[in-house]
């Protein structure tokens, strides 16, 4: 609640951060502030929020529309037909641009392209492409860095998830540095299994070199998890997933990660990966301050519902509700629901406020990854803004603004 009170205080005081002249191009966005649903006008110039004005009322066209900071997704494996590495993707700069622009339509103004377990040469090549795309002025700084999920994860079925076994490897600092050089130093987070040989040492090295370590796709015992956190691990990747269907009710990786207050969690709230009661328990334990909503979307997200065949020849189904399944084995085949679904769903199943949901989808990831210029609405921050309505817990994006530019309008 201190977070909300602080932001409300900031928004209540309209100030100029930069001196204005008649020549300045002032833009504005009017709507209901997500924090307290009060009518406001957000002014911005040169891509930066300059002023917040409290209004008595809004025009009829804005009366039901909310304004919030754009969503920040820390785990995007691909989108709208573009895969960042899965399936031996033929990644291109054009594909990265296509995925970014499609994400803008869902209110995602910043995201971490996520490369999963794969061939070492392919990972190196795709990190180099992403590093080049990151500097593309057309993307307006929407890619602040990258997430490496694997290849240093558990090889055990279930815990490994959809990661290909032939490419799972023991933690190797030199290999990670090869990827980091290709990425031009932009790998912000590595997800690994702490029980793997050499993992604890790698966690220490990552911590010393300002790379965030996440625990995921693992079956580490409590003591190893505690030591991993002692050495600097900071977050659990998509908690509740990346685990075998049958686990020991007492000794499993969930309890120690939930019980340690030093560890944040990211959770997939698409309505398929976690049951409502799981989300409620995770939320009650960690709270809005230590939870990040992620999508974990694949290249099939953003496509039309229907039947698709993967590069490996597997037939999968994408439902109108965003469920991506593998009918032959009656299991999920990754995620296809964007952040809009997660924000609405967590409000529905936990009863949390819109302000708390946006905190978990924007403010928390911004703070966690050191993106101090975004994730909040206050003077001096990037004008990364979304205008949306909420209908029966469904978030409908009407306008997306990135660095002061309208990049999507319904």
N, C-alpha and C positions, 0 to 999 in steps of 0.2 A: 504493500500500500504506500510505502514511502516513495517509491518510484512514481506512482500516479500523482501523489500530492505535489511532488517536485515539478513534474511536467505541467500540472494545472497552474502552478504558481508562475512558471515561465510564460505559459500561454496567456495568463491574465494580464501580463504587463507588456503592452505593445512598445517595442523599441526599434530604433533604427540601428543596424549594425554598420551600414555603410552610408556616407553622406550621399544624398540624392540630388541630382540636377535635372533640369528640364529635358536634357537629352537622354536620360536613363530610360531604358525600355522596361517598364514595370509590368509584370504579368501577375495574375492573381487567380486563385481557385476558391470558390465559395462552397460551403457545405456544412455538415454537422461534424464537429470535432469528435474523433473516436474516443477521446478520454472521458468526456462528460455529456456528449450529444448536444452541445451548445452550438448555435450558429456562429460561424467565423468566416473571415476572409483571409486567406494566406497569400501574402505578396512575396514575389521573388524576382530577382534580377541576376543576370549572368550565371544562372544555374544555382543560385544560393538563396535560401529563405531570408528575406529582409525584415518582414513585419507580420505580426499576427493581430488581426483586428477583431474584437468581439462585436457581433452584430445583434440588433434587436430581433430581426427576423430575416428569413431568406426568401428569394424569389420562388414562386411556385415550382419552377423547374429544378430547384435544388432542395426542396423541402424534405425529401426522404433520402438524400444522398449523404454518405459519410465521407470524411477525409481522413486518411491515415498515412503513415510512412509506408513506402513500398515494401513488399515482402522480401525477405532475404533467405534463400534456400541453400542450405549447406551441403546438399547431396543431390546432384542432378547427373544421372548417368547418360542422359541423352534426352532429346525431345523432338517431336514433330518430324520423325523419320531420320534424325541425326543421332548416331551413337558415338560417344566419345572414345570408346575402346571395345565395348562388348561385341562379340561375334566377329572379331577381326575387322572392325569398321574401317571403311575407306574415308577417313576424316579429311575434310577440306575447310578452308577459311569460310567459304560460302555456306557450308553446312553449319558452322558455328554461328554465323550471322543469322541464318534461318531459325535456328533453335532459340537464339536470344530474342529475336523479334516475336516469336511465338510465345515465349515466356512473358514478355511484356503484356500481352493480351490477358494474362492471368494475374496481373498485378505484381509479378516478380521483377523487381528493379535491380537486384543484385543476386548473384548465385555463384556457387563453386562447382565448376565442371568436375565430375568425379570419374577417375579412371580406376577400373577394377582389375582384379587379377588377370594377367595375360602375359603374352610373350614379352620378354625384356626389350627387344628391339622395337616392337610396336608401341610399348609404353613410352620409350624414349622419343620416338618419332612424334607421337601424338602430343606429348607434353611440349615439344618444340613448336608444333602448330598452334597449340593453345596459347603459348607465350606470345607468339606473333599476333594472334587475334586479340589478345588482351589489350594491345596498344592501338587497336583499330579505333579511330575517332568516331566512327559510325556507331559503335557499341556504347559510347558515352560512359565508360568506366563501369559497366554492369558486371564485369568479371574481375573481382578484386584479387582472386587467387584460386588455387586448385586443391582438390581433396584426392588423396591416394588411398583407396580402400583395397587392401591386399598389396602384393601377393603374400605378405607375411601373416597368414591367417591359419586357422586349424584345417588340416587336410581331412578331418573326419566328416563322414556323410552327416548331413543335417546341420552341423555347425558351419560347414563350408558354404551352405546355401547353393546358389547357382554358379558360384565361382568354379572354373574348370580345374579339376584336380591336377592335370599335367603341368599347370603353371603355378601351383602353390609352392612357395619356397621358404627356406629358413630366413629369418631376419638378417639383413646384410647392409651394413652402413655404407660401404662403397657403392653398392647397387642403388641405394636410396640417393646418394650424392650424385650419381649419374643422372637420375631423373631430375634432381633439383637443378643441376647445371642446365639440362635441356629446357627446364621450366623457367630459367632465368631467375631462380630463387623464389618462385611464386607458389611453391607447394606450402600451403598453410597448415594442412592436417594430414596425418597418416593414421589409418585404422588398422590395428593389428591384433593378434592373439597373444596375450602376455605369457602364456604357458609354453610357447614355442622356444626352442633352444636359441639363446642369444637375444631374446626379445627384451628382457629387463635392461640389458646393457644398451640396447638400441634406444629404449625409452629415455635413459639418462642422457644419451648423446643428442637426441632430438630436443629435449628440454634445454640443454645447454646452448642449442643452436636455434632456439625460438620456433621450433616446429611443434605444433600441438599434437599430442598423442591421444587417440581415441581407442577404446577397447571395443572390439566387435568380432563376430564370427569366431567365437572362442568358447572353451569349456574350462576356464581356469578355476582352480579352487580358491577359496576365500583368502588364504594367505598370500597367494600370488597376486590376486587382485589388489590387496592392500599394499603390497610392495610396489606394484606398478603405479599406484596412486602416490605412494611415498616418493617415487622417483619422478613424478611429474605428470602422469596421465590425468587428463582433465575431463573427459566426456565419454559416455557410453553411446556408441553408434546404434541407431534404431533399436533401442532396448525392447526386448520381448520378441525380437526376430533374430535371424541368424543363429538359431539354436535347434537342436533335435526335437522332434515331436514328443519323445519320451525322455524325461529327465528325472533325476532323483528329487523327491519332494523336499528334502532338507538341504542336500549339498548340490547346488546348481549355481550358475553364474549370476542369476537375477538378484538373489537376496543381498549378497555383499555389495553389489553395485547400487542397489536401492538404499541400503542402510548407511552408506558412507556419504556424509554431507559435502565432502570435497568434490564429488563427482557430479557433473551435470549430465543430463540425458537428452538425447534426441529421440523423438518418437514419430512413427508414421501414422497419421490420423486419417487414412483414406476410407475407413469403415470396413476394411477387409483384413488388414495385417494384424490388427489388435481388436479384441472384443471391447465393448463399452466399459465393462467392469475392470478390465486391465488398465485402460486409459484413466479411469477414475482413481484407481489405486496409485498408479504412477504419479498422477497429478497431486493427489493428497500427500504423498510422501515427499516429492521434490518441490511442489508448488510452482507458481508461475515464474519465480525468480531463477529456478534451476532447471527449467525445461525449455527445449528448443523444438519447434515443430519443423519436421522435414518432410519432403515428398518422396525421395528416393526414386524419382520417375525414370523410366527408360525411354528409348527412342520411340516406343509405341504410344506414349502419352501425346496428346494433342492431335492424334489421328482420328478418323471417323470410326465409329463402332463397326465391328465385323470380324472376319476371319483373316489371319495373316500367317505367312510361312516365314520362319526365321532363316538366317543364313545357313543354319545347320539342318534345315529341312524339317523343323518341328512346326506343327500346326498349332497356333494359339488363337484364343478368342478374346476380343475386347468388347465388353458389354457397354450399353449406353450409360450405365452408372459409373464407368471407369474401372471396372474389375478386369484385370488381365489374367487369364487362366490358361492352363495347359490341360485340355480335356482328357487326353490319353491317360494322365495320371491323377486327374482330379485335384490339382494343386495350383497355387498361385504361380504366375510367371513374372514376378516383379510388380512394380507399381506403375499405374498409368493416370493417377489422379493428381492434379496440381495442387499448389498451396491453398488455393481458394477453398477446395474441398476440406482440407485439414483444418483451416481456421474455423469454418462453420461447424464441422463435426465435433471439434473439441468443446465448443460452446454448448452444443446440443447435449453431449453426454456427461459433461462435468458441471454445467451451470455456471461456468466462468463468464466474466463480463467480456465485452468486445475489447475493452482496454487491455485486459489480461491476455486475451488471445493474440492481439497484435503485439504485445510485449514478447510473447513466445515466438512469434513469426517474424519479427523485425528487430525490435530493440535488443533482445537477448543475443541473437547471432551477431549483430553489429558490435556490441560490446565484447563478446567472447573472442571475436577474431580481430579486435583492435581497429575496427572500421569506425573511427570516431567522428567521421563526417556524415554519417547517415544513421537511419534507424529510429530517429525521433523527429518531431516537428517543433523546431525552435529556431530563432534567428541564428544565422551562421552555418546552419547545416545545409547539405545538398538538398535541392528541391527534387527529391525522389518521392513523389506523391501519388496516391491512388484515390479515385472517386468511385464509390460503389454503393449499391443497395444490398439489403439483406432481406431475403424472402424465405421464411421457414428454414432458417439457418443455412441458406444457400447464398454465398457471396457472388454478386454479379458486378463485374468490373465495367464501369462506364467510361473511365478515362485513366490513362497511365501517363505520368510525367516523369521523365528521367533527366536529371541535371537541368531542370527548367524547360525541357523540350517535350511537347506532347508527342508521344510515340505510339499511342493507341487511343482511339476514341470510338465508342460504340455508336 
